[in-house]
Amino acid sequence: MHRPAPPLDVVSAMPGIAWPALPAASGAALLAILFQLEQTQWWPGERIETAQRRQLAQLVSHAAATVPFYRDRLPRDWPAAEDGAAWEAVWRSVPILRRHEIQAADESDAMLADQLPAGHGEYREIFTSGSTGRPIRAVRSQLWELVWSAFTLRDHLWHRRDVTGTLAVIRESGAGKAAWPQGDAQQGWGFSSAGLFETGRLVSLNVTTPVDQQLEWLQRQDADYLLSHPSILARLAAASQEAGIRLPRLRQAIGIAEMLRPEARAAIEAAWSVPVIDVYSTREAGYLALQCPDHGGYHVQSEGLRLEVVAEDGTPCGPGETGRVLVTPLHNLAMPLIRYDIGDAAELGAPCPCGRGLPVLTRILGRRQNMLRLPGGGRRWPLLSSGDLGALQRAVPPLRQYRIVQKALDHLHLVLAIARPMTAEEATAAQGWAQAKFGTGFRITVESHRELPRSAAGKSEDFICEVPDGG
């Protein structure tokens, strides 16, 4: 049974017409996409795949004709979209696109289309955060931004948000944002709904603001929804619990930009008694998967991109298997990214009981280069269970956050955020915990801070591997 979302009031752009509203052209186009998304989510998977192949045919034809990088990279002959087996065989012959190739082509603009089809608007330039240590420039069209807006609104609709409420956002620092000690505020939830729906206030704060000031600001804003990185949400939830501060109006916490660990979700939900809704997206590829509103998995946003989970040899993974994530945004003809390896790993799931035909990811494991490198060879995911975390908390009782950095094949460095200076006994206990968890073949070093340092984009990863391939 599907509960209805709160009503959305459309803003009329037609003089003399208040209701039913007649939006401006961009708003009408956005409503047209939303109307289709409401239908296509319930299509059978086979029908979604066929429609997706028809759009991919448009994309590869445009790329081959107008993008220098792709002129000799793409097959010339493609089967009909309805011939799934033959089409997929040709698709898998397309080379996987690597990040370093995008960077190399950037010097000559070889990945940019010479021209855009009519109606796609202007070129818009953005830069990724560089969470892999190698930021890239991405160029998108205005039409692609319209599609981005549609999936933003789908997320609001799926999770039944009242867009007339207050949305609080704690995100990356940027030009001018460091000068916002009290945060910033505006009417409306941003460009995704601007000029189409009546929305409430958007209040925002620099991610580098100390956590005690973040909590004071959040309490003062009395927001309905809070959007931030999962590590920030978890730290705020712990701080509010420690201080006995309640957020009575808060309805949902929304996680972005980082992997949401199950233990972090549980801690946030326990502290604030609200659900945590996770979003899987990248700046260069847009929305990859949204959390199912009815079950625990993530639905791939197949109307906006093709997402593949493949094994190391490039063969498709099946349900329950983990592989690397390849993405192909369907509608960005300004700078096509075809079979782009974003550096993540994910686990493919079985069809969702909700009845949506959109593919399912059951787990998003994060950056593949941040797998633990083993001294004797091989790699594994350094996932910590609730029992592991409890043992670390007992070893270092004032623990707030942790990060594990693999400095060498035989060296793990623990960076701990704790409420007071760490004692020698606690440092020794932390070393013992790490050797019990990861093995005695690792040399363990420990340092402590009051807060963990973040990347320029405000992200915080709990495991980082600094060992280069072949190192």
C-alpha positions in Angstrom: 0.0 0.0 0.0 1.4 3.4 -1.1 0.8 6.3 1.2 0.2 9.6 -0.6 2.8 12.3 -0.5 2.0 15.7 0.9 0.4 17.9 -1.8 2.6 20.0 -4.0 1.3 23.4 -4.9 2.4 24.4 -8.4 3.3 28.0 -9.0 1.4 29.6 -11.9 3.4 31.7 -14.4 0.3 32.8 -16.4 -1.1 36.2 -15.5 -4.7 36.0 -14.3 -4.5 32.3 -13.6 -4.0 31.0 -10.1 -5.6 27.5 -10.2 -5.2 25.1 -11.8 -1.7 26.6 -12.2 0.0 27.0 -15.6 3.8 26.8 -15.0 6.4 28.4 -17.2 8.0 26.3 -20.1 10.8 24.9 -17.9 8.3 24.0 -15.2 6.0 22.3 -17.7 8.9 20.3 -19.1 9.7 19.2 -15.5 6.1 18.2 -14.8 6.1 16.2 -18.0 9.2 14.2 -16.9 7.7 13.7 -13.4 4.5 12.4 -14.9 6.4 9.8 -16.9 8.6 8.8 -14.0 5.5 8.0 -12.0 4.6 5.5 -14.7 7.9 4.1 -15.7 9.0 3.1 -12.1 6.3 0.4 -12.3 7.3 -1.0 -15.7 8.7 -4.5 -15.8 12.5 -4.6 -15.9 12.5 -5.8 -19.6 10.5 -2.8 -20.7 12.7 -0.4 -18.8 15.8 -1.9 -20.4 14.4 -1.7 -23.9 13.5 2.0 -23.5 16.9 2.6 -22.0 18.6 1.0 -25.0 16.6 3.3 -27.3 17.9 6.4 -25.5 21.5 4.9 -25.5 21.2 4.6 -29.2 20.6 8.3 -29.4 23.6 9.0 -27.1 26.1 6.8 -28.9 25.1 8.1 -32.3 25.6 11.7 -31.1 28.9 10.9 -29.4 30.3 9.1 -32.5 29.4 12.1 -34.7 30.3 15.1 -32.5 32.7 14.0 -29.8 36.4 13.6 -30.9 37.2 11.1 -28.1 34.5 8.7 -29.2 34.9 8.8 -33.0 37.0 5.7 -33.1 36.0 4.2 -29.8 32.4 3.2 -30.5 31.0 0.4 -32.7 29.5 1.6 -35.9 26.7 -0.9 -36.2 24.1 -1.6 -33.4 21.3 -4.1 -33.3 17.7 -2.9 -32.7 17.0 -2.0 -29.1 14.4 -4.8 -29.0 17.1 -7.4 -29.7 18.4 -7.4 -26.1 20.9 -10.2 -26.3 22.6 -8.9 -29.5 22.5 -5.3 -28.3 24.1 -6.2 -25.0 26.9 -8.1 -26.7 27.8 -5.0 -28.7 27.5 -2.8 -25.6 29.9 -4.9 -23.7 32.5 -4.4 -26.4 32.6 -0.7 -25.7 35.8 0.0 -23.7 35.4 1.0 -20.0 36.1 4.7 -19.5 38.7 5.5 -16.8 39.1 8.6 -14.8 42.6 9.2 -16.1 41.3 9.2 -19.7 38.9 12.0 -18.9 41.7 14.0 -17.4 44.0 13.4 -20.4 41.2 14.4 -22.8 40.4 17.5 -20.8 43.5 19.3 -22.1 42.1 19.3 -25.7 38.4 19.3 -24.9 38.3 16.0 -26.8 35.4 14.8 -24.7 33.1 17.7 -25.4 30.6 17.6 -28.2 31.2 20.0 -31.1 27.5 21.0 -30.9 24.4 20.1 -29.0 21.0 19.2 -30.5 18.4 22.0 -30.5 16.8 22.5 -27.1 19.6 21.1 -25.0 20.7 24.6 -23.9 24.1 25.8 -22.9 27.2 24.0 -21.6 27.6 24.1 -17.8 30.9 23.3 -16.2 31.4 21.7 -12.8 34.3 20.0 -11.0 34.1 16.8 -9.0 35.2 16.8 -5.4 38.2 14.6 -6.1 37.4 12.0 -3.4 39.8 9.7 -5.3 42.5 12.3 -5.1 42.1 13.1 -8.8 39.4 15.7 -9.4 37.9 16.0 -12.9 36.1 18.6 -14.9 32.6 17.6 -16.1 30.5 19.6 -18.6 26.7 19.2 -18.7 23.9 20.7 -20.6 20.9 22.7 -19.3 18.6 19.8 -20.4 20.7 17.4 -18.2 20.1 19.8 -15.3 16.4 19.6 -15.9 16.6 15.8 -15.7 18.6 16.2 -12.4 15.8 18.3 -11.0 13.2 15.6 -11.9 15.1 13.0 -9.9 15.5 15.4 -7.0 11.8 15.8 -6.9 11.2 12.1 -7.3 13.3 11.6 -4.1 11.0 14.2 -2.3 7.9 12.4 -3.6 9.1 8.9 -2.8 9.9 9.9 0.8 6.7 12.0 1.2 8.4 15.2 2.2 6.4 18.3 2.9 8.3 20.7 0.7 6.7 23.7 2.5 8.8 22.9 5.5 12.3 24.0 6.3 15.3 22.1 4.8 18.6 22.5 6.6 21.8 21.6 4.7 25.3 21.2 6.0 27.5 20.7 3.0 30.9 21.4 1.4 32.8 24.6 1.9 33.2 26.9 -1.2 33.8 30.4 -2.3 32.2 32.7 0.2 30.8 30.0 2.4 33.6 30.2 4.9 32.3 33.7 5.8 29.0 32.4 7.0 29.4 31.9 10.8 25.7 32.0 11.2 24.8 30.2 8.1 22.7 31.4 5.1 19.0 31.3 4.4 16.8 31.7 1.3 13.2 31.1 0.4 12.8 28.0 -1.7 14.6 24.7 -1.8 16.8 25.5 -4.7 16.8 25.3 -8.5 15.3 21.9 -8.7 11.9 23.2 -7.6 12.3 26.9 -8.3 9.5 28.4 -10.3 7.4 25.3 -10.1 6.4 24.4 -6.6 5.8 26.5 -3.5 8.6 25.4 -1.1 9.7 26.5 2.3 13.0 27.9 3.6 16.4 26.5 2.8 19.0 27.2 5.5 22.6 26.2 5.0 25.8 26.0 6.9 29.5 25.5 6.1 30.6 21.9 6.7 33.8 23.1 8.4 31.8 24.7 11.2 32.7 23.1 14.6 30.1 20.4 15.6 29.0 22.3 18.7 28.2 25.4 16.6 26.5 23.1 14.0 24.3 21.7 16.8 23.4 25.2 18.1 22.6 26.4 14.6 20.5 23.3 13.9 18.5 23.7 17.1 17.9 27.4 16.3 16.7 26.7 12.8 14.1 24.1 14.0 14.2 22.4 10.6 11.9 19.7 9.3 14.6 18.0 7.3 18.4 17.8 7.6 20.7 16.9 4.7 24.4 16.3 5.1 27.2 13.7 4.9 26.5 10.6 7.0 29.6 11.2 9.2 28.3 14.7 10.1 24.8 13.4 10.8 26.2 10.7 13.1 28.5 13.2 14.9 25.6 15.6 15.4 23.3 12.9 16.6 25.8 11.8 19.2 26.5 15.4 20.3 22.8 16.1 20.6 22.3 12.9 22.7 25.2 13.8 24.9 23.8 17.4 25.5 20.3 16.2 25.9 19.2 18.4 23.0 16.0 17.4 21.1 15.0 18.4 17.6 11.2 18.2 17.9 10.3 19.2 14.3 12.9 17.0 12.6 11.2 14.4 10.3 14.0 12.9 8.3 17.8 13.0 8.0 19.1 12.7 4.5 22.6 11.3 3.8 24.6 12.3 0.7 28.2 12.1 -0.7 29.5 9.4 1.6 28.8 5.7 2.2 26.1 5.3 5.0 27.3 2.5 7.3 24.5 0.4 8.9 25.8 1.3 12.4 25.7 5.0 11.5 22.1 4.7 10.3 21.1 2.9 13.5 22.8 5.5 15.8 21.3 8.5 14.0 17.8 7.0 14.0 18.1 6.0 17.7 19.3 9.5 18.7 16.6 11.5 16.8 13.8 9.0 16.3 13.6 9.8 12.6 14.3 7.7 9.5 17.6 8.2 7.7 17.1 8.4 3.9 20.3 7.7 1.8 21.0 9.1 -1.7 23.6 7.6 -4.0 24.8 10.2 -6.5 27.9 11.8 -8.0 28.4 15.3 -9.4 29.5 14.1 -12.8 26.8 11.4 -13.3 23.9 12.6 -11.2 21.5 10.4 -9.2 22.7 6.8 -9.4 20.2 5.2 -6.9 17.6 6.3 -4.4 16.6 4.4 -1.3 13.3 2.5 -1.8 10.5 4.2 0.1 9.0 0.9 1.1 12.0 -1.5 1.6 15.7 -1.3 2.4 17.4 -1.4 -1.0 18.4 1.3 -3.4 16.6 1.6 -6.8 18.9 2.5 -9.7 17.5 5.5 -11.5 17.4 3.8 -14.9 15.4 6.5 -16.6 18.4 8.8 -16.1 21.4 6.5 -16.5 22.6 3.0 -17.2 24.3 1.5 -14.2 26.3 -1.7 -14.5 27.8 -3.8 -11.7 30.6 -5.9 -13.3 33.2 -8.3 -12.1 36.9 -7.6 -12.6 36.9 -9.4 -15.9 34.0 -7.1 -17.1 31.2 -9.8 -17.0 27.9 -8.7 -15.5 27.3 -9.5 -11.8 24.1 -11.2 -10.7 22.0 -10.7 -7.5 24.1 -11.1 -4.4 27.4 -10.4 -6.2 29.7 -7.5 -5.7 31.5 -5.7 -8.5 32.6 -2.3 -9.8 30.1 0.3 -10.8 30.0 1.6 -14.4 27.7 4.5 -15.2 26.4 6.0 -18.5 24.2 9.1 -18.0 21.6 9.0 -20.7 20.8 12.6 -21.3 24.1 14.6 -21.0 25.0 15.0 -24.7 27.5 17.9 -23.8 30.1 15.5 -22.4 29.0 11.9 -22.8 30.4 9.5 -20.2 30.0 6.0 -21.6 30.7 3.0 -19.4 32.5 5.3 -16.9 34.2 3.5 -14.0 33.4 5.8 -11.1 35.7 3.8 -8.7 32.9 2.4 -6.5 31.9 -1.1 -5.7 28.3 -2.2 -5.0 26.3 -5.3 -4.5 23.5 -6.1 -6.9 20.2 -7.2 -5.5 17.1 -9.2 -6.5 13.9 -7.4 -7.7 12.3 -5.4 -4.9 9.1 -6.6 -3.2 7.7 -3.1 -3.7 6.9 -4.0 -7.3 9.0 -1.3 -9.0 10.9 -2.6 -12.0 14.0 -0.5 -11.4 17.1 -2.5 -10.6 18.2 -2.8 -7.0 21.5 -2.3 -5.2 21.5 -3.9 -1.7 24.9 -2.4 -0.6 27.1 0.4 -1.7 30.6 -0.4 -0.5 32.4 2.7 -1.5 35.7 3.4 -3.3 37.4 0.2 -4.5 40.9 1.7 -4.1 40.1 1.9 -0.3 40.0 -1.8 0.1 42.5 -3.2 2.7 45.7 -4.4 1.0 46.9 -7.6 2.6 50.7 -8.1 3.3 50.6 -11.6 1.7 48.7 -10.3 -1.4 45.0 -9.8 -2.1 42.4 -7.3 -0.9 39.3 -7.3 1.2 36.7 -4.8 2.4 37.7 -3.4 5.9 34.1 -3.4 7.2 33.6 -3.0 10.9 30.7 -4.8 12.6 28.7 -3.3 15.5 30.8 -5.7 17.7 34.0 -4.3 16.3 32.9 -0.8 17.0 31.8 -1.7 20.5 35.2 -3.2 21.2 37.0 0.0 19.9 34.7 2.1 22.1 35.6 0.0 25.1 39.3 0.3 24.3 39.0 4.1 24.0 35.9 5.2 26.0 35.9 8.9 25.0 35.9 7.9 21.2 33.8 10.1 18.9 35.0 9.2 15.4 37.7 7.0 13.9 39.6 6.7 10.7 42.0 4.0 9.6 44.7 4.9 7.1 46.7 2.1 5.4 50.1 3.8 5.0 51.9 0.7 3.7 51.2 -3.0 3.1 52.2 -3.7 6.7 51.3 -0.4 8.4 47.8 0.8 9.6 47.5 4.2 11.2 44.5 4.9 13.5 43.3 8.5 13.6 40.8 8.9 16.5 38.6 11.9 17.5 38.2 11.8 21.2 36.8 14.2 23.8 40.0 14.6 25.7 43.7 13.8 25.4 44.2 10.1 24.9 46.1 8.2 27.6 49.0 5.8 26.9 46.8 2.9 28.1 44.1 3.8 25.6 46.6 4.1 22.8 47.9 0.7 23.6 44.4 -0.7 23.8 43.6 0.8 20.4 46.6 -0.9 18.9 45.6 -4.2 20.4 42.1 -3.8 19.0 43.4 -3.1 15.5 45.8 -6.1 15.6 42.9 -8.3 16.8 40.7 -7.1 14.0 43.2 -6.9 11.1 45.9 -9.3 12.1 49.3 -9.2 13.7 51.0 -8.8 10.3 50.3 -5.0 10.6 52.3 -2.4 12.5 49.8 -0.2 14.2 50.2 3.5 15.0 47.7 5.8 16.7 47.1 9.6 16.9 44.2 11.6 18.3 42.4 14.8 17.6 39.3 16.5 18.9 37.8 16.4 15.4 38.8 14.5 12.3 40.1 16.5 9.4 37.8 16.5 6.3 38.5 16.8 2.6 38.0 20.0 0.7 34.5 18.8 -0.1 33.8 18.1 3.5 33.8 14.3 3.2 35.1 12.0 5.9 36.1 8.4 5.0 36.6 5.8 7.8 39.1 3.8 5.8 41.7 5.1 3.4 44.2 3.1 1.5 47.3 5.1 0.5 49.2 2.1 -0.9 49.6 2.5 -4.7 49.0 -0.4 -7.0 52.1 -2.4 -7.1 53.2 -0.9 -3.7 
